[in-house]
Amino acid sequence: MAGEIEDAIERADRESFTREPPKTLKGRIGYLIRQLGSAKAVAQEIGVTADSVNRYRRGARKHARADVAAKIDDLVRQRWQPQVRKRRQRQAATTGGITVETRARFGYTAPVGTTDDGRFRRLTVHLPPAYAQRLFDARDAGASDQQMRGIVAEGFKEIYFQDGGVRAMGLSDVEINDIDYLDLDY
């Protein structure tokens, strides 16, 4: 199962669609056959026979089982408008940055005499393009959710907690735990 950060990136990618993917089963199967090259390849991906895929394509079957329909939906959305996704990610990584909205428990190591008790905070923070680039690179390299959380936590430390170097300079090791929700926008 993907982690919270990867799911948030996927949701942000889906929000970038300029056109909606095909809605009908026949349209979705047609799209997948064009993408994967054959009914057999689509059948292997979704776990049915090639005959079933051809029935969906012809319209002889109007509805797929719920589990098969979910697989078809996921496959279509993964492959839909890859250039639009890449362009938005490239823009976020070079000029736009990424906005992270979350409600989570933040813990950190602070100097003696200050509180370092972790507590729930609801934060919306715009991180610079360098953090977006690091996050996308980490995801593409197969980083774990914990590693991607570390990148986001480092950005929160610099931008939110230390205010770009103006305050809380002794603060180190910010951690994000117990995420209620996390949403990205770029």
C-alpha positions, 0 to 999 in steps of 0.5 A, a space after each residue: 500500500 502506498 503511503 500518505 505522501 505518495 497518495 497525496 501526490 497521486 491526488 494532485 496529479 489527478 487534479 491536473 487533468 485538463 480533460 476527464 478520462 473516459 467514463 464508460 466501460 467500453 471507452 475505458 477498455 478502448 483506451 487501455 487497449 490503445 495504451 497496452 497494445 492488445 486485449 490480452 495485455 489488458 486482460 493480464 493487467 486487470 485479471 480477466 480473460 481476453 474474451 472478457 476484455 473483448 466483450 467489454 470493448 464491443 459493448 456486449 458487457 456493459 458492467 464489470 465486477 466491482 473489483 475489476 471495475 476498480 482495477 480498470 479505473 486505476 489503470 486508466 487514471 495512471 496512464 491518463 495525460 502523462 504529459 500534463 502531469 509531467 509539465 505540472 511537476 516540472 513547473 512545481 520543481 522549477 518555479 512554482 513550488 508545492 503547497 502542503 496542507 496537513 493535520 498531523 502530530 509534529 515532534 521536534 528536538 529543541 534546545 533546553 528550556 523550550 518545549 519539544 512536546 509533539 502536538 497536533 497542528 493543522 498547517 498549510 505551508 508553501 514549500 519552495 521548488 527545491 523541496 518539490 524537486 526532491 519529493 518527485 525525485 524521491 518518489 521516482 527513485 522508489 523512496 519509502 513514505 517515511 523518507 518522503 515524510 522526512 523531506 516534507 518535515 525538513 521543508 516545514 522546519 525551514 519554512 514554518 518553524 524557523 521562518 526561513 532562518 529568522 527564528 527557532 534556529 536551535 530547532 532540529 529533527 522535525 518529525 511528522 507523525 499520526 497524519 490525519 490528512 495530507 494534501 498537496 497542490 502544485 
